[in-house]
Amino acid sequence: MIERIQSPGVRPFIPGDVGNASTWGVPVRYKTVSGLNVPRLFGPNARELEPVIISAAKELVQEGAQLITCNCGYSVKFQNVLRGALNVPVFLSSLLLAPFLVRMLPHEKSLGIILASSSSLSNDMLEAAGLPEDIGPNVVVAGLDEAPAFNAAWVTAKGDLDVGAVEAEVVEAAVKLVDERPDVGMILLECGDLPPYAASVQKATGLPVFDYTSLINFFIGGLTRRPFVGIT
């Protein structure tokens, strides 16, 4: 797993976070990439990171990795270049689930996506995730741009992680999204730091909630198949 750099402070990857090894039911190998941080990923010059990301991913594959992912959904910008450089599957963002989920919904329903920053969502991210540039009528996005606890911990990195406060902000964003768009039938959490709050979002909205763990566990399930047993 390609990992972004953490700034000094108390910001642990809690259980459920993509960056916490206990989130996964299989062995995980992490590799921190120098220069890979939120400001650069959100910025216009993120492509400059391609060489170091490709190098890190190749090292992980040489060490036995059967899947490459990253703990920031905005790394989807590198989805296509890594697919071309590696011989293992690449799942860099839960946004890759969006086209699949939209096609599962009734025609009159929409997919709600909660992003770390809706203002930083770019056309190249949408293209890499398989979404049209105009997103379309069946996808609605909400960002945590104005969520102070979330931003202090994961975007500006100027504060420590307050789990309860971040959870409240994520739930509030989801409830507001559903209130404003009653047609939302599913919710997708983009950020790799949001899965710890998925259960709370589901409880508050009553809707199916998907995230990074949904995507990665889908592939893990394909690697760990077991024979069916039962009554014949």
N, C-alpha and C positions, 0 to 999 in steps of 0.2 A: 504494500500500500504506500503510495506517495503521500508524504505528509508535509503540510505547510509549517513554516517556522513559527514558534510561539514567542511573543515578547515577554519580558519579565513581568511577573505578577502571579496571582493565585487564580489560574484558569485551568483547572484539571479537565480532562476529557472524562466525564462521568459515564457510568454504565448506560449503554444505549447509544452513546456518541460513537461515530465512526472511528474516532481515534483511540477508543478504549478496546483493548484486545478481548476483554470479557464479553463484549457485545456479540462476539462471533462464536459459533460452535465448532470452528476449525482453527488450526494454527494460523497465525497471522504474522507477517514480517513487515515492519515499517521501515521506511527510509525517508529521513528529513532532507529536503532539497534546499540548499542555500539560495536565498533570494526569493523563495516562493512564499509570499505573504499576502494578506488580504488586500492591502492597497494596490499592489502590483497586479493581482488577479482582477481586481475591479477596474483597473485603469486601462487606458487606450493602448498601452504598449506591452500588453501581456505576452504577445507573441515572441518577445525577446527571450522569454523563459523556455522556449521550445527545446534548445539543445540540452539544457541541464535536466529537463523533465524526461526527455527521451533517454538520456544516459542513465538516470536513476531507474527508470522502468526496465531497461535492458539488464541492469545489475540485478534487479529483483527476479527477473525471469531466469537469469543464470543461476540464481540461488534457489530456484525451484518453484517460484510463484506460478500458479495456474490461472490467475486472474489479476488484472491490474485495476486498482481503483484509487481514489484520492479523497481526502477529507475536506474538500471544498467543492461545492456544486458548480462554481463558476469555472472550474478547471475543465468543464465540458468544451471549452474553447480549443483544447488539445485532443479531443476525442478522435478526430479523423487522422491527425498526424501520427498519433500513437498506434492507431489501428494499422497504419501503413508501415510502421517501424517494427512491430512485434508479431510473434506467432502464437499469442494467447489472447483470449477475449479481453476487451477493455470496456469498463463501465465507470466513467469518470464522474457521472452526476445522476442523481435521481430524476433529473429532467428527461432522461432517456425513456422513462416510463410514460411520459405525458401522451405521446401519440397512441400508445397501447391502451391507456386508460380511457381516453376520449372515445375510442372505438368500441369500448364496452358499455358506454353510457347510452341511455335512451336519447333519441334525437333532441328532445326538448330539455335535456339536462346538460350542465356544464361542469368542467373540471376546475376546481379552485386551486391555485398554486400559491403557496406562501414562500416568498423569497427573502433572503437576507437583505437584499436591496433591490427594489423594483426599478429604481432610477438607474441602476447599473446594468440592467438587462439589455443585452446588445443583439443585433441581428445575427452575428456570427454564432452566438450561443444558441439562438433559436434554430438556426440552420443545422448546427451540429447535433441538436437534440431531435431533429426531424420535424420541427414545427415551422409553419409559415411565418414570414416576417410580420404579418399583421395579426399573428396568433390565431385569429378566427373567432367566430361567435361562440364557440363551445369551450373556450378557455378564458378564465378571468384570473388576474394576478393581484396579489397584495404583498406589500413589502414591509419589512421591519425597520425601515429607514428612520422612523421617529421613535423607536423603542429604546429608551436610554440604557436599561440594564443589558440588553442584548448587544447593543453597539459598544458599550464600555468594555464588555468582555471579549467580543469576537471581531469587531470591525476596527474601532480606533485603538483597542487594546490599552485604554487608559484607566481601566478599573479591574477589580477582581470579579470572578464569576459569582453572582448571586442567583442560585438555582431557582429559588422561589419566585424572585422577581422576573427572571427570564420566562419561567413557565407561565406566569400570569400574563405577560406581554404576548406570548405566542397564542395562548388561548383567546385573549382579547381580540387579536388580529383575525383569528379563525371565526369567532362568533360574529364579529363585525362584517366579515366577508359574506357569511351566510345570510346575515340579516339584510345586507344590501343587495345580495343576489340569491334569492330563494331558489333559483334554478340550479344552484350548485349541488351536485349529487355525490361528489367525491372530493377529497382534499389530498394534495400532494405537497409534502414538505421538501423544499429544495436543499436547504443547508445541511451539511453533515453534522452540525451540532444540535439539530432539532429533533432527531428520533427519541431522545429521552422524554420528550413532551407529547409524543404521539398519542399515548393512551389518554392523557388529559384532554387533548383536542377532540378525540373521538367521543369521550364522555360528554363534553360540553356541546358538541354539535350533533351527535347521533349519527354521524356519517362515517363511511369507510375512510381510513386515513392510510396513506402510503408514504414511504420515504426511502432513504438510502438502504436501510436494512431490508426492505421489501425487495429491492432490486438485487442486492448481493445474495440474499438467501435464496432467491429464485435460482440463481446459477449454482450456488452451493448444493441445492437440492438435486440438480442434474449430475453433480459429481459424486453424490453419496446415496445413490439409489439402493434400495433394499428389496428383496423379493416380497411379494404379497403373500400373506398367510391368512387362512380363514376357512370357513365352511364352503365346501364345493357341492 
